[in-house]
Amino acid sequence: MRAFLALARTALRQQMQYRSAALAGVATQLAFGFLYASVYQAFYAGGSGQGDLTLAQTVGYVWLSQGTYRMMPWSGLRDIDAMMRDGRIAFELVRPRDLFSMWYGRAMSLRTAPLLINLPLVLLAALLLPGDFRLRLALPMLPLGALSLLLGMLVSAAMTTILTGTYFWTVSGQGINRFLPMIGSFLAGNILPLGLLPAGLREALRLLPFASMLDAPLRILIGAVDVGAALQVVGLQLFWLVVLAALGRAVVGAGARKCMVQGG
Amino acid sequence: MQAIRTYFVLALSDVRSQMQYRASFAMQTLGNFLASCVDFLGIAALFSSFGALQGWSLYEVAVLYGIVNLSFALAEGIGRGFDEFARTIREGNFDRVLLRPRGTLFQVLASRMEISRVGRLLQGAAVLALGLAGLPEPLGLGQGLLLAACVIGGTMLFLGVLFLQAAACFWTLESLEVFNILTYGGLQAVAYPLDIYQAWLRNFLLYVVPLGCLNYLPSAVLFGKDLPFPAWSAYLAPLAGAAFLALGALAWRAGVRHYRSSGS
């Protein structure tokens, strides 16, 4: 556990070096949030559609998904794919720590550290906006929402570790690693709120692990579910966390066993 | 004539070097294609849920989307050298450009041609075709020419943005990420009819970065929407792209005059 925390802290400090990039990210996320909010307002002006979200909830969802943009598993751990190619992976394998836990710790900080700057700034701006653009959080649901967000990060980190594990086979870091994040971001509700999709589709997608990363905490935070339903959602997140962590351990373990490092 | 031949000799040699990694090229193109498909899938899902957007149907919005995405893919493919220009400056490679007996703009343009953008190109063309298939009557010759002019004008406009972005590097020495708001944000914004935005944003997209002139104005005329402009203005609108490109070229010249070598 101590080693885990130390690794997480190092990765966190690394992230904090890129402050100006982070601010550019915040500006981009605010601009996109504003655009999406305008588009949804226009759609809602013509009727409320087949979704299960109100306009205010949809706008809230937009701001929260912009603030947590970098939490999504956009890729596996950086550098590991290069290590697979040039053999430096050997150093990773001989460390006296469990490989999966080590990578999982790094994945967790990769997914959470950018949020330390982005999330508060985006949310602060969104809470101050006028009228229909303002972010409205469901205050009584905040504790449960925060817990769900933490679980979302843990699920996302597990997904990141699985992607990293597949580098043992793909070596180039391409293939599945290019497509899964893109399709996953749609399935998670990052492209548009799952709540705006037709009923059958949205209920099905919400059962998948992708929704447990983003859609689940966001729905709770904007107050689209009551306490009972929120507890079910959190339960589903816990289930996926256990499943994906086990899968990640299996993938990384199998990869490490078959991995053969040439000399040099 | 000679210049055009030289351009193709240089650009095609870059294409050949990318084709050496055939599998990588295929993956990147497929990734580019899928990413833009997921993007449009989101729009289609919104329409399936809400029906229409302030009087615009999915087909009509597909035309808006198709024109700009086709333009953007072309500009990104042709102007890749400007996208990576910050590195050219930092590494002192621009000195070599200055020594050769050709224009600087020409050389940077000819240095790269990114063919993986064929992915977005195909997707944009497919979406445009889908939109046109939904038109009540087939396009006349004049309208077809207008569409072609829009795609060319749009390509020029996006190239102009790339010129500006690269020209800024002469002062900042690093790539400014805020330009992504202009390119990707602009792309996102004009995928929907401009009527849905607040007046300042609509005016910005018509008169400052006139992306709206290249898809919204002509499409509105094509589909017989109400506009505060006379119909003939749609036929002049694609010229806005050429004007913006000229502006970008002027900025580039100012930048070159300001250039001081890093000396490395």
Boltz contact constraints between the chains, C-beta under 6 A:
constraints:
  - contact:
      token1: [A, 24]
      token2: [B, 177]
      max_distance: 6.0
  - contact:
      token1: [A, 28]
      token2: [B, 180]
      max_distance: 6.0
  - contact:
      token1: [A, 28]
      token2: [B, 181]
      max_distance: 6.0
  - contact:
      token1: [A, 31]
      token2: [B, 181]
      max_distance: 6.0
  - contact:
      token1: [A, 31]
      token2: [B, 185]
      max_distance: 6.0
  - contact:
      token1: [A, 35]
      token2: [B, 188]
      max_distance: 6.0
  - contact:
      token1: [A, 35]
      token2: [B, 189]
      max_distance: 6.0
  - contact:
      token1: [A, 38]
      token2: [B, 197]
      max_distance: 6.0
  - contact:
      token1: [A, 39]
      token2: [B, 192]
      max_distance: 6.0
  - contact:
      token1: [A, 42]
      token2: [B, 53]
      max_distance: 6.0
  - contact:
      token1: [A, 42]
      token2: [B, 54]
      max_distance: 6.0
  - contact:
      token1: [A, 42]
      token2: [B, 196]
      max_distance: 6.0
  - contact:
      token1: [A, 43]
      token2: [B, 50]
      max_distance: 6.0
  - contact:
      token1: [A, 43]
      token2: [B, 53]
      max_distance: 6.0
  - contact:
      token1: [A, 49]
      token2: [B, 49]
      max_distance: 6.0
  - contact:
      token1: [A, 49]
      token2: [B, 50]
      max_distance: 6.0
  - contact:
      token1: [A, 50]
      token2: [B, 49]
      max_distance: 6.0
  - contact:
      token1: [A, 51]
      token2: [B, 49]
      max_distance: 6.0
  - contact:
      token1: [A, 174]
      token2: [B, 27]
      max_distance: 6.0
  - contact:
      token1: [A, 178]
      token2: [B, 31]
      max_distance: 6.0
  - contact:
      token1: [A, 179]
      token2: [B, 34]
      max_distance: 6.0
  - contact:
      token1: [A, 182]
      token2: [B, 34]
      max_distance: 6.0
  - contact:
      token1: [A, 182]
      token2: [B, 35]
      max_distance: 6.0
  - contact:
      token1: [A, 182]
      token2: [B, 38]
      max_distance: 6.0
  - contact:
      token1: [A, 186]
      token2: [B, 38]
      max_distance: 6.0
  - contact:
      token1: [A, 191]
      token2: [B, 42]
      max_distance: 6.0
  - contact:
      token1: [A, 192]
      token2: [B, 42]
      max_distance: 6.0
  - contact:
      token1: [A, 196]
      token2: [B, 49]
      max_distance: 6.0
  - contact:
      token1: [A, 197]
      token2: [B, 45]
      max_distance: 6.0
  - contact:
      token1: [A, 198]
      token2: [B, 49]
      max_distance: 6.0
